[in-house]
C-alpha cells in the first residue's frame, strides 16, 4: 500500500510562515482531516506536525506543519530550532501569509532559495483581505508561483494541489533505484540477512524490505538467506548471481564465501548511493586512517530505535575503530532529525544508511559536513574499509571504485 510508504520515500512539503496566518488550517484543508489544532491564539503549533497522505497523481507525500518562526522567548527559540530542522528535509516549501510580505517572508524565501528548494507563496485568508497587487507583481517577476486561499472554507485548495504537483523537483521524480540497475531484468540477487538481536521478530528491517521490492519492481529476482545458509544457496543456483548484498555486520563472513568473480556489497553501501553521495562518503571512510586517540567522532542515526547490548552504532563500530586507532576515541551519538549545528569538534561523521530520512535531508547533512571541513561516511563503508574489504564493496559501482583506485595510484607515485 502506498499509504504505508515510509517517510524517507515521500515528497516532503514544509509549511512555513508567521504565527496565526492559518498554516494549520491549510494543512487540515489539504489533507481533508483535522490533523493540526486550529485556534485564534497565536503559537498554537509548538512542534512540527507531520501528516502522510496520497497526493494523486503524484503519490505518497509528507506534509510538515511548522511552528511560526517569528516566536519570542526561550520556548519560542526552541520552537524556531525545531522549525529550522524542517528546512533540511523539505522538497517543496509553502510560505503562508495572510497578505503581509515583508522582511520575515523574504528571509524564508532566501533560505529556501539558497537550498534550491522550490517555493510556493500561499496568500491565505483572502476572504478577509486580498494581497496587494504590487506584491503579486513582484512574485510574478521573480517566477515564484502563488495561490490565493481561504483554508477555513476550502477556497483555493484545489488550485494549490495543482500547483504543488507541477512544482515537484525533477530529482525527486527521477530518484535512483536501490539495486535493480546492478542486477538487470531477469537477473538474480542474493540478499544475506542475518537474524540477530537487531532483527525485529517476525519482520525484516526496512532496507532489506525496500531492496526486495526494488528488485521485484524491475523484474529482477532475489534469494533471501542468512550467512549460515549462504554457501548452500549459491550451490543451488545454476549460474552465479549478478550481485550479493549483505548486512554490513556480516561483511567478513560473506566475503569468505562469495567467489571473487561475483560482485558483492552491503545494504548500507547501496543506501549511501540511494540517499546520499556514494563517492563523497567513500572518501570520508579514508579519514579513519587520520584518527588519533581522543579524537571526537559523531555517530548519526536516522531512526530512534532503542539500542541493544551489541548495537552496531554504539558498540561494534566504536570497538572496531578504537582497536584500529590503538587508543580511546570520544563518540557522540545523535538520532532522528537531531544533527549538531556545530560540527567543528568532530574529526569524522559516521552516518547510518539513512533509510528513515529523505534524500534531501541526507544531502543537506553531507553539504554541512563539507562546509565544516569534516569528512562524512556511513556504516557500511567504514566497516568495509576497516575490515580491508573496501574495493570488494565498491566493485558494483565502477565510477566510485575508479576514484578510489586513482587515489591509491597517486599515493603510490609519491
Secondary structure, 3 states (H helix, E strand, C coil): CHHHCCHHHCEEEEEEECCCCCHHHHHHHHHCCCCCCCCCCCCCCCCCEEEEEEECCCEEEEEEECCCCCCCHHHHHHHHHHHHHHHCCCCEEEEEECCCCCHHHHHHHHHHHHCCCEEEEEECCCCCCCCCHHHHHHHHHCCCEEEECECCCCECHHHHHHHHHHHCCHHHHCCCCCCHHHHCCCCEEEEECCCCCCCCCCCCCHHHHHHHHHHHHCCCEEEEECCCCHHHHHHHCCCCCCEEEECHHHHHHHHHHCCCCCCEEEHHHHHHHHHCCHHHHHHHHHHHHHCCCCCEEEEEECCCCCCCCCCHHHHHHHHHHHHHHCCCCEEEEEECCCCCCCCCCCCEEEECCCCCCCHHHHHHHHHHHHHHCCCEEEHHHHHHHHCCCHHHHHCCCHHHHHHHHHHHHHHHHC
